[in-house]
Amino acid sequence: MADLVGIDRSGEVIRLMFGQASLSAEKVRSVVIVSLSPDAVRNLLKSLENFLPSFREFFHAKRVEAGQPPCVQGGATPTVALVANLISITFSGREAELDFFHLGA
């Protein structure tokens, strides 16, 4: 479960960061970083063409707004980094799931 989500780009690599907040809201307890190539992101966005309208409708109806991504300075402990080239996304109501896979060439 992620309490915090951020997106970062370093060169051609896009990184998705998922964090768990500590009991003190100012700190991050742990972080998972998923690195994606531009092709993986492009394929994800193309696959979302039918998904995005209902997703946006839900956000609009529930008045959910994006916040500012957290600033993770000095790294959180523990931090796990992985690479993915395929993402599966599902949601129902206020619950969502992202599954990350790294398939061989």
C-alpha positions, 0 to 999 in steps of 0.5 A, spaced: 500 500 500 502 506 498 501 513 501 505 517 497 506 517 489 511 521 485 514 521 478 521 523 476 525 523 470 532 522 469 535 522 462 530 517 458 528 513 464 522 514 468 521 513 475 515 511 479 516 512 486 511 509 491 512 510 499 509 509 505 509 515 510 511 514 517 507 516 523 510 522 523 507 525 516 514 529 515 518 522 514 517 517 509 518 510 512 519 506 505 520 507 498 519 502 492 522 505 485 520 502 479 524 504 473 521 504 466 523 506 459 520 511 454 517 505 450 514 502 456 510 508 458 508 510 451 505 503 451 502 504 458 499 510 455 496 507 449 493 501 453 489 507 457 485 510 452 479 506 454 480 506 461 482 514 462 475 517 461 472 512 466 478 514 471 477 521 470 469 521 471 470 518 478 476 523 480 471 529 477 465 526 481 469 524 487 472 531 487 479 528 488 485 532 486 492 531 485 497 533 490 504 535 490 509 529 490 513 528 496 520 530 496 524 524 499 531 527 501 537 522 503 533 516 501 528 512 505 530 506 509 528 501 506 528 502 499 527 497 493 528 499 486 526 495 480 525 495 472 518 494 469 516 494 462 509 492 462 504 495 467 497 492 469 492 497 472 485 496 475 481 500 479 474 499 483 471 505 487 477 508 491 481 502 490 486 501 485 492 496 483 498 497 479 502 490 477 509 491 474 512 486 470 519 485 467 518 481 460 524 478 457 526 481 450 
